[in-house]
């Protein structure tokens, strides 16, 4: 005899069935925006990662990141030096419109530390994301205004700050203090190691013991990495934006001995850096090994972040990006860029608008959304991060109207990246420079705009980067129409700045 099925069983079946439908067909509740991690190395050259052709420096975790994400071959920092590059990155405005266009220390104006500040009017990445519920933290080197100024990171949308406020302070890896929000905290370095000093009087430069005075106990990058990991744990429910501008590998050459030892075993026979003549940062007995060890230490920090994301189950919903603020330093006695082939075939180093000073590694991983092992040759710049992260973080986030950037989200998501019309750069330092990229092929450069005695400061060099990536042959005489277009952009894309003048360009 057929018996009626109890109503409780029917209702239970319906609940389970509808639940399964919800799992497989309909999302239950709103989808959480992705977490965002943007790591920026300090003075890391284009060819100083294994995934970009480096053969001597070990970077296994960053190479893993490249295998699991997208590697960009034509990425450009905001400027060839620290502070203006960070300004472009965080405000989305190219150097012709940015508030900070060169390194400008505020100590000379009576301040105790810090660089020229960004203003209250500037809209930062953290402020843009904060409007949509992101919690933002910055860990490392700030360099866009001291803690009493409008440039204080906690007044620019960040909820947490730990590290160095001032770039000059960041020249030592064993300081007396670091900033934790608006409070200085002591480190166990007594005495602290200076960033600039020579060997003690009477010290033997051939004796490794003479260099022991430049070793401290409390390595600041360790502390910074610990706090970045704590920020991820504290904000695991998200969404969060972690901005990690590490001070590595900017000199001085400071690194714990345990990181140094594997490179010493290679027998590179480093000539010691003694700071003879008083120029440069602190001495080191084995500078090649120290520089490589610093980059490997940074790679280890990246690995800790990746491992924590896996541990917390956050990797699938976290966009992890890595890049550098500019090219390798020109201080060849401290950083042997020829030995490491730091910029490879490119011309120029830090401070230069030639490719080696401003083309940087850039890697982005987002599992399931960015194709693993992919490569993009799209021309992208630091100003593009603002619209790109706005596109990736959610439909309700819109980059500010004043942003100069172009989203490279289409490239990341495999949808094809339209070629940009131009990329503009200027730099008031190193005698004054301008550069314009037209599409992916042409690049115009002006050098020595502010150098006395330059008979033709507005002259434009033209390079065909598709056929001459080393910028070895100036072809301006053969393409006057291209030079004319570039000259027009060099004038129209620059809003004059009283603080960062460009002499003859402003006088046109």
Secondary structure by P-SEA (a helix, b strand, c coil): ccccccaaaaaaaaaaaaaaaaaccccccccccbbbbbbbbccccccccccccccccccaaaaaaaaabbbbccccccccccaaaaaaaaccccccccccccccccccccccccccccccccccaaaaaaaabbbbbbccccccccccccccccccccccccccccccccccccccccccccbbbbcccccccccccccccccccccccccccccccccaaaaaaaaaaaaaaaaccccbbbbbbccccccccccccccaaaaaaaccccccccccccccccccccaaaaaaaaaaaaaaaaaaaaaaaaaacccccbbbbbbbccccccccccccccccccccccccccccccccccbbbbbbbbcccccccccccccccccaaaaaaaaaaccccccccccccccccccccccccccccbbbbbbcccccbbbbbccccbbbbbccccccccccccbbbbbccccccccccccccccaaaaaaaaaaaaaaccccccccccccccc
